[in-house]
Amino acid sequence: MALDVDDLLKLVLVLVAVWLVLEILEGIVGIALGVVGSLGGILGVAVIVLIVLWLTDRI
């Protein structure tokens, strides 16, 4: 079974397309994790404030 140049070029094209899709997905996941990570600190402060308000009977 011999591979032609056209077949090899198609294989390279498919591999590069898969690589680009993976890079795009990595970027999207990185942005999503960055947003969730920054919300984690705000969420922690909100939980602490709610606990303090609950303990001081201000809720």
C-alpha positions as CSV (number, residue, x, y, z in Angstrom):
1,M,0.0,0.0,0.0
2,A,1.7,3.1,-1.2
3,L,0.7,6.6,-0.1
4,D,0.5,9.3,-2.6
5,V,1.5,12.9,-2.0
6,D,-2.2,13.9,-2.1
7,D,-3.0,11.4,0.6
8,L,-0.2,12.6,2.8
9,L,-1.3,16.2,2.3
10,K,-4.9,15.3,3.3
11,L,-3.6,13.6,6.4
12,V,-1.5,16.6,7.3
13,L,-4.5,18.9,6.7
14,V,-6.7,16.8,9.0
15,L,-4.0,16.7,11.7
16,V,-3.6,20.5,11.5
17,A,-7.3,21.1,11.6
18,V,-7.6,18.9,14.7
19,W,-4.7,20.7,16.3
20,L,-6.4,24.1,15.7
21,V,-9.7,22.9,17.1
22,L,-7.9,21.7,20.2
23,E,-6.2,25.0,20.6
24,I,-9.5,26.9,20.3
25,L,-11.1,24.6,22.9
26,E,-8.2,25.1,25.2
27,G,-8.6,28.8,24.9
28,I,-12.3,28.7,25.6
29,V,-11.8,26.4,28.6
30,G,-9.0,28.7,29.9
31,I,-11.3,31.7,29.7
32,A,-14.1,29.9,31.4
33,L,-11.8,28.7,34.2
34,G,-10.4,32.2,34.6
35,V,-13.9,33.7,35.1
36,V,-14.9,30.9,37.5
37,G,-11.6,31.4,39.4
38,S,-12.1,35.1,39.8
39,L,-15.7,34.5,41.0
40,G,-14.4,32.1,43.6
41,G,-12.9,34.8,45.7
42,I,-16.0,37.0,45.4
43,L,-18.1,34.0,46.2
44,G,-16.0,33.2,49.3
45,V,-16.4,36.8,50.6
46,A,-20.1,36.6,50.0
47,V,-20.4,33.4,52.0
48,I,-18.4,34.9,54.9
49,V,-20.6,38.1,54.9
50,L,-23.7,35.9,54.9
51,I,-22.4,33.8,57.8
52,V,-21.5,36.9,59.8
53,L,-24.9,38.5,59.1
54,W,-26.6,35.2,60.1
55,L,-24.6,35.0,63.4
56,T,-25.4,38.6,64.3
57,D,-29.1,38.1,63.5
58,R,-29.1,40.8,60.8
59,I,-30.7,38.6,58.1
